[in-house]
Amino acid sequence: MEANTRSTGRLPAAFLTPGSSSFMDFLGEHQPEILPGNRQLPPVQGVIEAPHGTTIVAVTFPGGVVLAGDRRATMGNMIAQRDIEKVFPADEYSAVGIAGTAGLAVEMVKLFQLELEHFEKVEGAQLSLEGKANRLSTMIRSNLGMAMQGLAVVPLFAGYDVDRGRGRIFSYDVTGGRSEERNYATTGSGSVFARGAMKKLFRDDLTEEQATTLVVQALYDAADDDSATGGPDVARRIYPIITVITEDGFRRLGEDEAAELAASVLQARLEQPDGPRAALL
């Protein structure tokens, strides 16, 4: 394919032939060997040691959704990286947070971004949020062989549904099974602790600022009880990645905004180490 391009100066015929609006289908037809699910791993004994991303959280609020993640990647009992990025824009109105094998997860996100861009170019319109969630489900299912060898990827997908005018959250299992979550969702090693915090603090009338504060509170609680989740690191200026998706599109909070949120949570924890309590009726 490359040789033909050099000799003629034109794109190969595969790129000029009408076909599916799915980029994965295109690769499966013309170069199936480069799809992640088609790679063959050498025989190994025991669990493969690779950096893993940990806790991702999401919460809806009137007008949108917040998706956030801590910055720690672990490999066994070691901290593999302190400032890994785990939350990425999928397109203008959606984002993906990754938990699981970091390298494969980042690769899957990049392929997902191409999938959505390819569809938009071919069809001249964006996929619905439901359609995007289904496409991601197919990608996760194609990774099942590697997941069975310990290289699982379990993302959290969130976005603003322009047709329904609200934020929505989708969670997955390693087989690609998809579930729509109500109000909030978590995934990763610290998800149990983060979910407890969100369950305690969630309200239907959260403002955007309150929703972003809530996810920082949840990640703090996860880091407090889960060694694989990293809390705000003031000394190194490493703070959670916090993204907001509304009718205006995807926005990632700047470092100063994230630092200010983290500082307010840390200050409050000096007086209440276990965090704010839900009001009793």
Accessible surface in RSA format (square Angstrom, percent):
REM  Atomic radii and reference values for relative SASA: ProtOr
REM  Chains: A
REM  Algorithm: Lee & Richards
REM  Probe-radius: 1.40
REM  Slices: 20
REM RES _ NUM      All-atoms   Total-Side   Main-Chain    Non-polar    All polar
REM                ABS   REL    ABS   REL    ABS   REL    ABS   REL    ABS   REL
RES MET A   1    98.25  50.9  49.06  32.5  49.19 117.1  46.97  39.9  51.29  68.0
RES GLU A   2   123.90  71.1 118.96  90.0   4.94  11.8  49.58  95.9  74.32  60.7
RES ALA A   3    70.80  65.1  63.78  98.4   7.02  16.0  65.72  92.6   5.08  13.5
RES ASN A   4    73.56  50.7  67.71  65.4   5.85  14.1  23.36  56.2  50.19  48.5
RES THR A   5    46.96  33.4  45.52  46.2   1.44   3.4  42.24  56.7   4.72   7.1
RES ARG A   6   181.85  76.4 149.04  76.0  32.81  78.1  73.67 100.7 108.18  65.6
RES SER A   7    92.34  78.0  49.00  65.4  43.34  99.8  52.62 112.0  39.72  55.7
RES THR A   8    77.40  55.0  48.47  49.1  28.93  68.9  54.02  72.6  23.38  35.3
RES GLY A   9    68.48  84.4   0.00   N/A  68.48  84.4  33.18  91.0  35.30  79.1
RES ARG A  10   180.50  75.8 173.66  88.5   6.84  16.3  52.53  71.8 127.96  77.6
RES LEU A  11   108.19  60.3  95.41  68.3  12.78  32.1  95.41  67.0  12.78  34.4
RES PRO A  12    10.08   7.3  10.08   9.2   0.00   0.0  10.08   8.3   0.00   0.0
RES ALA A  13    73.60  67.7  65.06 100.4   8.54  19.4  68.13  96.0   5.47  14.5
RES ALA A  14    15.65  14.4   6.67  10.3   8.98  20.4  10.15  14.3   5.50  14.6
RES PHE A  15   101.48  50.8  71.76  44.4  29.72  77.3  75.04  45.5  26.44  75.7
RES LEU A  16   120.68  67.2  90.34  64.6  30.34  76.3  97.01  68.1  23.67  63.7
RES THR A  17    85.74  61.0  69.42  70.4  16.32  38.9  53.29  71.6  32.46  49.1
RES PRO A  18   129.36  94.3 100.47  91.6  28.89 105.0 112.67  93.0  16.70 103.8
RES GLY A  19    64.11  79.1   0.00   N/A  64.11  79.1  36.18  99.3  27.93  62.5
RES SER A  20    59.33  50.1  32.16  42.9  27.17  62.6  35.22  75.0  24.12  33.8
RES SER A  21    16.87  14.3  12.58  16.8   4.29   9.9   0.28   0.6  16.59  23.2
RES SER A  22    10.12   8.5  10.12  13.5   0.00   0.0   6.16  13.1   3.95   5.5
RES PHE A  23    38.27  19.1  38.27  23.7   0.00   0.0  38.27  23.2   0.00   0.0
RES MET A  24    24.60  12.7  22.13  14.6   2.48   5.9  19.43  16.5   5.17   6.9
RES ASP A  25    81.40  57.0  71.29  71.0  10.11  23.9  19.42  45.7  61.98  61.8
RES PHE A  26    36.87  18.4  32.50  20.1   4.37  11.4  36.87  22.4   0.00   0.0
RES LEU A  27    18.92  10.5  18.92  13.5   0.00   0.0  18.92  13.3   0.00   0.0
RES GLY A  28    32.10  39.6   0.00   N/A  32.10  39.6  16.68  45.8  15.42  34.5
RES GLU A  29   134.56  77.3 102.87  77.8  31.69  75.5  38.60  74.7  95.96  78.3
RES HIS A  30    62.99  34.4  40.38  28.1  22.61  57.8  23.81  24.5  39.18  45.6
RES GLN A  31    65.47  36.6  65.22  47.7   0.25   0.6   6.35  13.5  59.12  44.8
RES PRO A  32    56.21  41.0  56.19  51.2   0.02   0.1  56.21  46.4   0.00   0.0
RES GLU A  33   104.68  60.1  89.97  68.1  14.71  35.0  65.86 127.4  38.82  31.7
RES ILE A  34    77.21  43.9  67.80  50.5   9.41  22.7  70.50  50.8   6.71  18.2
RES LEU A  35    19.09  10.6  18.98  13.6   0.11   0.3  19.09  13.4   0.00   0.0
RES PRO A  36    16.02  11.7  16.02  14.6   0.00   0.0  16.02  13.2   0.00   0.0
RES GLY A  37    31.70  39.1   0.00   N/A  31.70  39.1   4.90  13.4  26.81  60.0
RES ASN A  38    72.37  49.9  54.70  52.9  17.67  42.6  14.93  35.9  57.45  55.5
RES ARG A  39    98.11  41.2  84.11  42.9  14.00  33.3  39.09  53.4  59.02  35.8
RES GLN A  40   164.68  92.1 136.18  99.5  28.49  67.8  59.00 125.6 105.68  80.1
RES LEU A  41    55.69  31.0  34.86  24.9  20.83  52.4  34.89  24.5  20.79  56.0
RES PRO A  42    90.84  66.2  83.14  75.8   7.70  28.0  90.30  74.6   0.53   3.3
RES PRO A  43   138.04 100.6 106.56  97.1  31.48 114.4 118.32  97.7  19.72 122.6
RES VAL A  44    70.59  46.5  42.09  38.1  28.50  68.7  48.15  41.8  22.44  60.9
RES GLN A  45   179.88 100.6 151.32 110.6  28.57  68.0  64.48 137.2 115.41  87.5
RES GLY A  46    65.30  80.5   0.00   N/A  65.30  80.5  41.46 113.8  23.85  53.4
RES VAL A  47   121.08  79.7  97.75  88.5  23.33  56.2 100.31  87.2  20.76  56.3
RES ILE A  48    42.48  24.2  35.67  26.6   6.80  16.4  40.93  29.5   1.55   4.2
RES GLU A  49   115.12  66.1  91.32  69.1  23.80  56.7  52.36 101.3  62.76  51.2
RES ALA A  50    18.90  17.4  16.59  25.6   2.31   5.3  17.33  24.4   1.57   4.2
RES PRO A  51    55.28  40.3  55.28  50.4   0.00   0.0  55.28  45.6   0.00   0.0
RES HIS A  52    57.40  31.4  57.40  39.9   0.00   0.0  42.28  43.6  15.12  17.6
RES GLY A  53     5.98   7.4   0.00   N/A   5.98   7.4   0.84   2.3   5.15  11.5
RES THR A  54     4.16   3.0   3.96   4.0   0.19   0.5   4.16   5.6   0.00   0.0
RES THR A  55     0.00   0.0   0.00   0.0   0.00   0.0   0.00   0.0   0.00   0.0
RES ILE A  56     0.00   0.0   0.00   0.0   0.00   0.0   0.00   0.0   0.00   0.0
RES VAL A  57     0.00   0.0   0.00   0.0   0.00   0.0   0.00   0.0   0.00   0.0
RES ALA A  58     0.00   0.0   0.00   0.0   0.00   0.0   0.00   0.0   0.00   0.0
RES VAL A  59     0.01   0.0   0.01   0.0   0.00   0.0   0.01   0.0   0.00   0.0
RES THR A  60    22.38  15.9  22.12  22.4   0.25   0.6  12.81  17.2   9.56  14.5
RES PHE A  61    18.06   9.0   8.49   5.3   9.57  24.9  13.81   8.4   4.25  12.2
RES PRO A  62    87.53  63.8  58.64  53.5  28.89 105.0  72.17  59.6  15.35  95.4
RES GLY A  63    37.76  46.6   0.00   N/A  37.76  46.6  28.05  77.0   9.71  21.7
RES GLY A  64     0.00   0.0   0.00   N/A   0.00   0.0   0.00   0.0   0.00   0.0
RES VAL A  65     0.00   0.0   0.00   0.0   0.00   0.0   0.00   0.0   0.00   0.0
RES VAL A  66     0.00   0.0   0.00   0.0   0.00   0.0   0.00   0.0   0.00   0.0
RES LEU A  67     0.00   0.0   0.00   0.0   0.00   0.0   0.00   0.0   0.00   0.0
RES ALA A  68     0.00   0.0   0.00   0.0   0.00   0.0   0.00   0.0   0.00   0.0
RES GLY A  69     0.15   0.2   0.00   N/A   0.15   0.2   0.15   0.4   0.00   0.0
RES ASP A  70     0.75   0.5   0.00   0.0   0.75   1.8   0.52   1.2   0.23   0.2
RES ARG A  71    37.01  15.5  36.14  18.4   0.87   2.1   5.41   7.4  31.60  19.2
RES ARG A  72    52.86  22.2  52.63  26.8   0.24   0.6   1.54   2.1  51.33  31.1
RES ALA A  73     0.44   0.4   0.44   0.7   0.00   0.0   0.44   0.6   0.00   0.0
RES THR A  74    18.57  13.2  18.04  18.3   0.54   1.3   7.80  10.5  10.78  16.3
RES MET A  75    75.66  39.2  70.78  46.8   4.88  11.6  63.32  53.8  12.33  16.3
RES GLY A  76    57.44  70.8   0.00   N/A  57.44  70.8  30.60  84.0  26.83  60.1
RES ASN A  77   148.11 102.1 107.62 104.0  40.49  97.5  48.91 117.7  99.20  95.9
RES MET A  78   124.63  64.5 122.32  81.0   2.30   5.5  99.02  84.2  25.61  33.9
RES ILE A  79    68.17  38.8  42.55  31.7  25.61  61.7  42.55  30.6  25.61  69.5
RES ALA A  80    43.27  39.8   5.53   8.5  37.74  85.8  13.18  18.6  30.09  79.7
RES GLN A  81    81.23  45.4  75.16  54.9   6.07  14.5  24.77  52.7  56.45  42.8
RES ARG A  82   104.56  43.9  96.12  49.0   8.44  20.1  25.66  35.1  78.89  47.8
RES ASP A  83    67.16  47.0  61.83  61.5   5.33  12.6   6.02  14.2  61.13  61.0
RES ILE A  84    17.83  10.1  16.86  12.6   0.97   2.3  17.83  12.8   0.00   0.0
RES GLU A  85    70.87  40.7  66.62  50.4   4.25  10.1  24.43  47.3  46.44  37.9
RES LYS A  86     0.29   0.1   0.29   0.2   0.01   0.0   0.29   0.3   0.01   0.0
RES VAL A  87     3.98   2.6   0.04   0.0   3.93   9.5   0.04   0.0   3.93  10.7
RES PHE A  88    39.20  19.6  39.14  24.2   0.06   0.2  39.20  23.8   0.00   0.0
RES PRO A  89    56.00  40.8  54.72  49.9   1.27   4.6  54.72  45.2   1.27   7.9
RES ALA A  90     7.00   6.4   0.00   0.0   7.00  15.9   0.37   0.5   6.63  17.6
RES ASP A  91    30.66  21.5  14.86  14.8  15.79  37.3  26.88  63.3   3.78   3.8
RES GLU A  92    96.77  55.6  83.64  63.3  13.13  31.3  37.75  73.0  59.02  48.2
RES TYR A  93    39.04  18.2  39.04  22.2   0.00   0.0  11.88   8.9  27.16  33.5
RES SER A  94     0.00   0.0   0.00   0.0   0.00   0.0   0.00   0.0   0.00   0.0
RES ALA A  95     0.00   0.0   0.00   0.0   0.00   0.0   0.00   0.0   0.00   0.0
RES VAL A  96     0.71   0.5   0.71   0.6   0.00   0.0   0.71   0.6   0.00   0.0
RES GLY A  97     0.00   0.0   0.00   N/A   0.00   0.0   0.00   0.0   0.00   0.0
RES ILE A  98     1.80   1.0   1.80   1.3   0.00   0.0   1.80   1.3   0.00   0.0
RES ALA A  99     3.79   3.5   3.28   5.1   0.51   1.2   3.79   5.3   0.00   0.0
RES GLY A 100    13.59  16.8   0.00   N/A  13.59  16.8  10.96  30.1   2.63   5.9
RES THR A 101     6.38   4.5   6.38   6.5   0.00   0.0   6.38   8.6   0.00   0.0
RES ALA A 102     7.83   7.2   7.44  11.5   0.39   0.9   7.83  11.0   0.00   0.0
RES GLY A 103    53.53  66.0   0.00   N/A  53.53  66.0  42.14 115.6  11.39  25.5
RES LEU A 104    26.79  14.9  23.35  16.7   3.44   8.6  23.51  16.5   3.28   8.8
RES ALA A 105     0.37   0.3   0.22   0.3   0.15   0.3   0.22   0.3   0.15   0.4
RES VAL A 106    38.96  25.6  38.95  35.3   0.01   0.0  38.95  33.8   0.01   0.0
RES GLU A 107    54.53  31.3  51.41  38.9   3.12   7.4  29.85  57.7  24.68  20.1
RES MET A 108    10.48   5.4  10.23   6.8   0.25   0.6   9.33   7.9   1.15   1.5
RES VAL A 109     4.73   3.1   4.50   4.1   0.23   0.5   4.73   4.1   0.00   0.0
RES LYS A 110   127.24  62.1 125.91  77.3   1.34   3.2  72.16  64.9  55.09  58.7
RES LEU A 111    18.53  10.3  16.56  11.8   1.97   4.9  17.84  12.5   0.69   1.9
RES PHE A 112     0.12   0.1   0.12   0.1   0.00   0.0   0.12   0.1   0.00   0.0
RES GLN A 113    54.71  30.6  52.01  38.0   2.70   6.4  17.69  37.6  37.03  28.1
RES LEU A 114    85.75  47.8  85.07  60.9   0.68   1.7  85.15  59.8   0.60   1.6
RES GLU A 115     2.25   1.3   2.25   1.7   0.00   0.0   0.06   0.1   2.19   1.8
RES LEU A 116    10.03   5.6   5.25   3.8   4.77  12.0   5.92   4.2   4.10  11.0
RES GLU A 117    84.32  48.4  79.82  60.4   4.50  10.7  31.57  61.1  52.75  43.1
RES HIS A 118    44.86  24.5  41.78  29.0   3.08   7.9  28.64  29.5  16.23  18.9
RES PHE A 119    28.67  14.3  28.67  17.8   0.00   0.0  28.67  17.4   0.00   0.0
RES GLU A 120    74.58  42.8  72.12  54.6   2.46   5.9  16.65  32.2  57.93  47.3
RES LYS A 121   155.50  75.9 122.20  75.0  33.30  79.3  86.09  77.5  69.41  73.9
RES VAL A 122    75.33  49.6  43.48  39.4  31.85  76.7  48.96  42.5  26.37  71.5
RES GLU A 123    94.81  54.4  66.77  50.5  28.03  66.7  10.87  21.0  83.94  68.5
RES GLY A 124    67.60  83.4   0.00   N/A  67.60  83.4  34.05  93.4  33.55  75.1
RES ALA A 125    57.15  52.6  49.26  76.0   7.89  18.0  57.15  80.5   0.00   0.0
RES GLN A 126    67.85  37.9  42.28  30.9  25.56  60.9  24.10  51.3  43.75  33.2
RES LEU A 127    30.55  17.0  21.21  15.2   9.34  23.5  22.94  16.1   7.61  20.5
RES SER A 128    55.87  47.2  42.61  56.9  13.26  30.5  38.43  81.8  17.44  24.4
RES LEU A 129     7.22   4.0   1.89   1.4   5.33  13.4   1.90   1.3   5.31  14.3
RES GLU A 130    56.35  32.4  55.92  42.3   0.43   1.0  35.78  69.2  20.57  16.8
RES GLY A 131    13.98  17.2   0.00   N/A  13.98  17.2  13.16  36.1   0.82   1.8
RES LYS A 132     6.15   3.0   6.15   3.8   0.00   0.0   0.71   0.6   5.44   5.8
RES ALA A 133     0.00   0.0   0.00   0.0   0.00   0.0   0.00   0.0   0.00   0.0
RES ASN A 134    74.38  51.3  71.72  69.3   2.66   6.4  24.81  59.7  49.58  47.9
RES ARG A 135    55.29  23.2  53.50  27.3   1.79   4.3  15.22  20.8  40.07  24.3
RES LEU A 136     1.82   1.0   1.82   1.3   0.00   0.0   1.82   1.3   0.00   0.0
RES SER A 137     8.34   7.1   8.34  11.1   0.00   0.0   5.09  10.8   3.25   4.6
RES THR A 138    68.96  49.0  68.26  69.2   0.70   1.7  47.54  63.9  21.41  32.4
RES MET A 139     2.82   1.5   2.18   1.4   0.64   1.5   2.18   1.9   0.64   0.8
RES ILE A 140     2.29   1.3   1.84   1.4   0.45   1.1   1.84   1.3   0.45   1.2
RES ARG A 141   120.43  50.6 114.34  58.3   6.09  14.5  52.87  72.3  67.56  40.9
RES SER A 142    49.04  41.4  27.95  37.3  21.09  48.6  34.90  74.3  14.14  19.8
RES ASN A 143     4.78   3.3   4.52   4.4   0.26   0.6   2.02   4.9   2.76   2.7
RES LEU A 144    61.85  34.4  61.76  44.2   0.09   0.2  61.76  43.4   0.09   0.2
RES GLY A 145    49.26  60.7   0.00   N/A  49.26  60.7  41.04 112.6   8.22  18.4
RES MET A 146    10.95   5.7   9.81   6.5   1.14   2.7   9.52   8.1   1.43   1.9
RES ALA A 147    15.31  14.1   2.63   4.1  12.68  28.8   2.68   3.8  12.63  33.5
RES MET A 148   149.43  77.4 116.61  77.2  32.82  78.1  99.79  84.8  49.64  65.8
RES GLN A 149    73.06  40.9  59.57  43.5  13.48  32.1  33.30  70.9  39.76  30.2
RES GLY A 150    31.47  38.8   0.00   N/A  31.47  38.8  22.31  61.2   9.16  20.5
RES LEU A 151    14.19   7.9  14.19  10.2   0.00   0.0  14.19  10.0   0.00   0.0
RES ALA A 152    23.69  21.8  23.43  36.2   0.27   0.6  23.43  33.0   0.27   0.7
RES VAL A 153     2.95   1.9   1.15   1.0   1.80   4.3   1.15   1.0   1.80   4.9
RES VAL A 154    32.01  21.1  32.01  29.0   0.00   0.0  32.01  27.8   0.00   0.0
RES PRO A 155     2.01   1.5   1.55   1.4   0.45   1.7   1.55   1.3   0.45   2.8
RES LEU A 156     0.04   0.0   0.04   0.0   0.00   0.0   0.04   0.0   0.00   0.0
RES PHE A 157     0.00   0.0   0.00   0.0   0.00   0.0   0.00   0.0   0.00   0.0
RES ALA A 158     0.00   0.0   0.00   0.0   0.00   0.0   0.00   0.0   0.00   0.0
RES GLY A 159     0.01   0.0   0.00   N/A   0.01   0.0   0.00   0.0   0.01   0.0
RES TYR A 160    20.72   9.7  18.01  10.2   2.71   7.1   3.46   2.6  17.26  21.3
RES ASP A 161     8.00   5.6   7.58   7.5   0.42   1.0   0.42   1.0   7.58   7.6
RES VAL A 162    90.87  59.8  65.11  58.9  25.76  62.1  65.87  57.2  25.00  67.8
RES ASP A 163   118.86  83.3  80.84  80.5  38.02  89.9  31.48  74.1  87.38  87.1
RES ARG A 164   134.67  56.5 103.04  52.5  31.63  75.3  35.64  48.7  99.03  60.0
RES GLY A 165    40.31  49.7   0.00   N/A  40.31  49.7  18.63  51.1  21.68  48.6
RES ARG A 166   104.47  43.9 104.47  53.3   0.00   0.0  48.49  66.3  55.98  33.9
RES GLY A 167     4.45   5.5   0.00   N/A   4.45   5.5   0.00   0.0   4.45  10.0
RES ARG A 168     6.51   2.7   4.48   2.3   2.03   4.8   2.03   2.8   4.48   2.7
RES ILE A 169     0.05   0.0   0.00   0.0   0.05   0.1   0.00   0.0   0.05   0.1
RES PHE A 170     0.00   0.0   0.00   0.0   0.00   0.0   0.00   0.0   0.00   0.0
RES SER A 171    18.50  15.6  18.18  24.3   0.33   0.8  11.16  23.8   7.34  10.3
RES TYR A 172    15.06   7.0   0.00   0.0  15.06  39.2   3.80   2.9  11.26  13.9
RES ASP A 173    71.92  50.4  67.23  66.9   4.69  11.1  37.81  89.0  34.10  34.0
RES VAL A 174    54.40  35.8  52.46  47.5   1.94   4.7  52.95  46.0   1.45   3.9
RES THR A 175    65.72  46.7  62.87  63.7   2.85   6.8  50.53  67.9  15.19  23.0
RES GLY A 176     0.21   0.3   0.00   N/A   0.21   0.3   0.00   0.0   0.21   0.5
RES GLY A 177    30.15  37.2   0.00   N/A  30.15  37.2  27.18  74.6   2.98   6.7
RES ARG A 178    77.55  32.6  47.02  24.0  30.53  72.7  10.06  13.8  67.49  40.9
RES SER A 179    61.85  52.3  56.28  75.1   5.58  12.8  26.14  55.7  35.72  50.0
RES GLU A 180    70.71  40.6  42.20  31.9  28.51  67.9  21.35  41.3  49.36  40.3
RES GLU A 181    45.07  25.9  38.24  28.9   6.83  16.3   2.00   3.9  43.07  35.2
RES ARG A 182   199.16  83.6 182.40  93.0  16.76  39.9  75.89 103.7 123.27  74.7
RES ASN A 183    49.00  33.8  44.60  43.1   4.40  10.6   0.00   0.0  49.00  47.4
RES TYR A 184    28.06  13.1  27.73  15.8   0.34   0.9   9.21   6.9  18.85  23.2
RES ALA A 185     1.42   1.3   1.42   2.2   0.00   0.0   1.42   2.0   0.00   0.0
RES THR A 186    20.57  14.6   3.01   3.1  17.56  41.8   0.00   0.0  20.57  31.1
RES THR A 187    15.71  11.2  12.52  12.7   3.19   7.6   7.34   9.9   8.38  12.7
RES GLY A 188    24.33  30.0   0.00   N/A  24.33  30.0  12.16  33.4  12.17  27.3
RES SER A 189    62.62  52.9  29.41  39.3  33.20  76.5  42.53  90.6  20.08  28.1
RES GLY A 190     0.00   0.0   0.00   N/A   0.00   0.0   0.00   0.0   0.00   0.0
RES SER A 191    22.34  18.9  22.12  29.5   0.22   0.5   3.42   7.3  18.92  26.5
RES VAL A 192   114.02  75.0 105.27  95.3   8.75  21.1 109.15  94.8   4.87  13.2
RES PHE A 193    80.79  40.4  71.37  44.2   9.42  24.5  77.25  46.8   3.54  10.1
RES ALA A 194     0.00   0.0   0.00   0.0   0.00   0.0   0.00   0.0   0.00   0.0
RES ARG A 195   103.90  43.6 103.90  53.0   0.00   0.0  36.06  49.3  67.84  41.1
RES GLY A 196    39.42  48.6   0.00   N/A  39.42  48.6  32.24  88.5   7.18  16.1
RES ALA A 197     4.33   4.0   0.42   0.6   3.91   8.9   2.15   3.0   2.18   5.8
RES MET A 198     0.04   0.0   0.04   0.0   0.00   0.0   0.04   0.0   0.00   0.0
RES LYS A 199   152.23  74.3 133.26  81.8  18.97  45.2  75.89  68.3  76.34  81.3
RES LYS A 200    69.23  33.8  51.53  31.6  17.69  42.1  41.64  37.5  27.59  29.4
RES LEU A 201    34.28  19.1  24.74  17.7   9.55  24.0  28.30  19.9   5.98  16.1
RES PHE A 202    37.14  18.6  18.03  11.2  19.11  49.7  18.03  10.9  19.11  54.7
RES ARG A 203   115.60  48.5 109.74  55.9   5.87  14.0  61.16  83.6  54.44  33.0
RES ASP A 204   114.36  80.1  96.94  96.5  17.42  41.2  37.39  88.0  76.97  76.8
RES ASP A 205    94.92  66.5  81.83  81.4  13.10  31.0  39.80  93.7  55.13  55.0
RES LEU A 206     7.70   4.3   4.57   3.3   3.13   7.9   4.57   3.2   3.13   8.4
RES THR A 207    75.05  53.4  68.35  69.3   6.70  16.0  71.80  96.4   3.26   4.9
RES GLU A 208    60.88  35.0  56.26  42.6   4.61  11.0  20.79  40.2  40.08  32.7
RES GLU A 209   130.90  75.1 124.41  94.1   6.48  15.4  41.91  81.1  88.99  72.7
RES GLN A 210    73.18  40.9  67.77  49.5   5.42  12.9  29.14  62.0  44.04  33.4
RES ALA A 211     0.00   0.0   0.00   0.0   0.00   0.0   0.00   0.0   0.00   0.0
RES THR A 212     6.48   4.6   6.48   6.6   0.00   0.0   3.02   4.1   3.45   5.2
RES THR A 213    39.60  28.2  39.60  40.1   0.00   0.0  31.87  42.8   7.73  11.7
RES LEU A 214     6.86   3.8   4.17   3.0   2.69   6.8   6.58   4.6   0.28   0.8
RES VAL A 215     0.00   0.0   0.00   0.0   0.00   0.0   0.00   0.0   0.00   0.0
RES VAL A 216     0.82   0.5   0.53   0.5   0.29   0.7   0.53   0.5   0.29   0.8
RES GLN A 217    14.96   8.4  14.96  10.9   0.00   0.0   2.59   5.5  12.37   9.4
RES ALA A 218     0.20   0.2   0.16   0.2   0.04   0.1   0.16   0.2   0.04   0.1
RES LEU A 219     1.59   0.9   1.58   1.1   0.01   0.0   1.59   1.1   0.00   0.0
RES TYR A 220    48.89  22.8  48.11  27.4   0.78   2.0  14.75  11.1  34.14  42.1
RES ASP A 221    20.19  14.1  19.81  19.7   0.38   0.9   8.77  20.6  11.42  11.4
RES ALA A 222     0.00   0.0   0.00   0.0   0.00   0.0   0.00   0.0   0.00   0.0
RES ALA A 223    26.96  24.8   9.10  14.0  17.86  40.6   9.29  13.1  17.67  46.8
RES ASP A 224    88.08  61.7  56.43  56.2  31.65  74.8   8.36  19.7  79.72  79.5
RES ASP A 225    93.29  65.4  61.67  61.4  31.63  74.8  10.29  24.2  83.01  82.8
RES ASP A 226    19.74  13.8  16.62  16.5   3.13   7.4   2.78   6.5  16.97  16.9
RES SER A 227   101.26  85.6  80.95 108.0  20.31  46.8  56.26 119.8  45.00  63.0
RES ALA A 228    18.30  16.8  17.18  26.5   1.12   2.5  18.30  25.8   0.00   0.0
RES THR A 229     1.94   1.4   0.00   0.0   1.94   4.6   0.00   0.0   1.94   2.9
RES GLY A 230     9.76  12.0   0.00   N/A   9.76  12.0   6.38  17.5   3.38   7.6
RES GLY A 231    31.50  38.8   0.00   N/A  31.50  38.8  11.92  32.7  19.58  43.9
RES PRO A 232    21.07  15.4   3.14   2.9  17.93  65.2   3.31   2.7  17.76 110.4
RES ASP A 233    31.77  22.3  26.84  26.7   4.94  11.7  16.98  40.0  14.80  14.8
RES VAL A 234    86.58  57.0  77.19  69.9   9.39  22.6  77.19  67.1   9.39  25.5
RES ALA A 235    98.79  90.8  56.33  86.9  42.46  96.6  67.64  95.3  31.15  82.5
RES ARG A 236   132.43  55.6 107.49  54.8  24.94  59.4  40.06  54.7  92.37  56.0
RES ARG A 237   118.75  49.9 108.20  55.2  10.55  25.1  55.33  75.6  63.42  38.4
RES ILE A 238    23.71  13.5  22.09  16.5   1.61   3.9  23.02  16.6   0.69   1.9
RES TYR A 239    15.30   7.1  11.84   6.7   3.46   9.0   5.17   3.9  10.13  12.5
RES PRO A 240     6.98   5.1   3.12   2.8   3.86  14.0   3.31   2.7   3.68  22.8
RES ILE A 241     3.25   1.8   0.81   0.6   2.44   5.9   3.25   2.3   0.00   0.0
RES ILE A 242     1.43   0.8   0.19   0.1   1.24   3.0   0.19   0.1   1.24   3.4
RES THR A 243     0.19   0.1   0.19   0.2   0.00   0.0   0.19   0.3   0.00   0.0
RES VAL A 244     2.96   1.9   2.44   2.2   0.52   1.2   2.44   2.1   0.52   1.4
RES ILE A 245     0.00   0.0   0.00   0.0   0.00   0.0   0.00   0.0   0.00   0.0
RES THR A 246    23.33  16.6  23.33  23.7   0.00   0.0  16.04  21.5   7.29  11.0
RES GLU A 247   118.50  68.0 106.06  80.2  12.43  29.6  24.96  48.3  93.53  76.4
RES ASP A 248   131.39  92.0  97.81  97.4  33.58  79.4  34.50  81.2  96.89  96.6
RES GLY A 249     5.10   6.3   0.00   N/A   5.10   6.3   1.84   5.1   3.26   7.3
RES PHE A 250    52.62  26.3  26.64  16.5  25.98  67.6  26.64  16.2  25.98  74.4
RES ARG A 251   102.94  43.2  99.01  50.5   3.93   9.4  64.77  88.5  38.17  23.1
RES ARG A 252   104.67  43.9  84.76  43.2  19.91  47.4  33.47  45.7  71.20  43.2
RES LEU A 253    14.37   8.0   7.93   5.7   6.43  16.2   7.93   5.6   6.43  17.3
RES GLY A 254    34.91  43.0   0.00   N/A  34.91  43.0  33.75  92.6   1.16   2.6
RES GLU A 255   102.42  58.8  86.26  65.3  16.16  38.5  35.75  69.2  66.67  54.4
RES ASP A 256   108.96  76.3 101.65 101.2   7.31  17.3  37.19  87.5  71.77  71.6
RES GLU A 257    78.07  44.8  74.37  56.3   3.70   8.8  38.61  74.7  39.45  32.2
RES ALA A 258     5.23   4.8   4.91   7.6   0.32   0.7   4.91   6.9   0.32   0.8
RES ALA A 259    15.31  14.1  12.90  19.9   2.40   5.5  13.12  18.5   2.18   5.8
RES GLU A 260   129.13  74.1 121.52  91.9   7.61  18.1  46.37  89.7  82.76  67.6
RES LEU A 261    21.86  12.2  20.90  15.0   0.95   2.4  21.86  15.4   0.00   0.0
RES ALA A 262     0.23   0.2   0.23   0.4   0.00   0.0   0.23   0.3   0.00   0.0
RES ALA A 263    57.98  53.3  50.27  77.6   7.71  17.5  53.89  75.9   4.09  10.8
RES SER A 264    60.05  50.7  45.33  60.5  14.72  33.9  48.65 103.6  11.40  16.0
RES VAL A 265     2.11   1.4   0.77   0.7   1.34   3.2   2.11   1.8   0.00   0.0
RES LEU A 266    44.92  25.0  42.31  30.3   2.60   6.5  42.57  29.9   2.35   6.3
RES GLN A 267   111.98  62.6 108.99  79.7   2.99   7.1  45.14  96.1  66.84  50.7
RES ALA A 268    50.12  46.1  39.63  61.2  10.49  23.9  48.57  68.4   1.55   4.1
RES ARG A 269    11.33   4.8   6.79   3.5   4.54  10.8   6.10   8.3   5.23   3.2
RES LEU A 270   136.15  75.8 105.98  75.8  30.17  75.9 109.25  76.7  26.90  72.4
RES GLU A 271   147.82  84.9 117.67  89.0  30.15  71.8  42.24  81.7 105.59  86.2
RES GLN A 272    79.21  44.3  77.77  56.8   1.44   3.4  22.08  47.0  57.13  43.3
RES PRO A 273    89.92  65.5  84.00  76.6   5.91  21.5  85.74  70.8   4.18  26.0
RES ASP A 274    95.34  66.8  85.74  85.3   9.61  22.7  22.78  53.6  72.56  72.4
RES GLY A 275     0.90   1.1   0.00   N/A   0.90   1.1   0.74   2.0   0.16   0.4
RES PRO A 276    41.04  29.9  40.31  36.7   0.73   2.7  41.04  33.9   0.00   0.0
RES ARG A 277   149.66  62.8 126.61  64.5  23.05  54.9  58.93  80.5  90.74  55.0
RES ALA A 278    46.37  42.6  31.54  48.7  14.83  33.7  36.31  51.1  10.06  26.6
RES ALA A 279    99.10  91.1  65.15 100.5  33.94  77.2  75.35 106.1  23.74  62.9
RES LEU A 280   172.78  96.2 142.98 102.3  29.81  74.9 144.15 101.2  28.64  77.1
RES LEU A 281   226.05 125.9 154.28 110.4  71.77 180.4 185.23 130.1  40.82 109.9
END  Absolute sums over single chains surface
CHAIN  1 A    14186.7      11102.5       3084.2       7801.2       6385.5
END  Absolute sums over all chains
TOTAL         14186.7      11102.5       3084.2       7801.2       6385.5
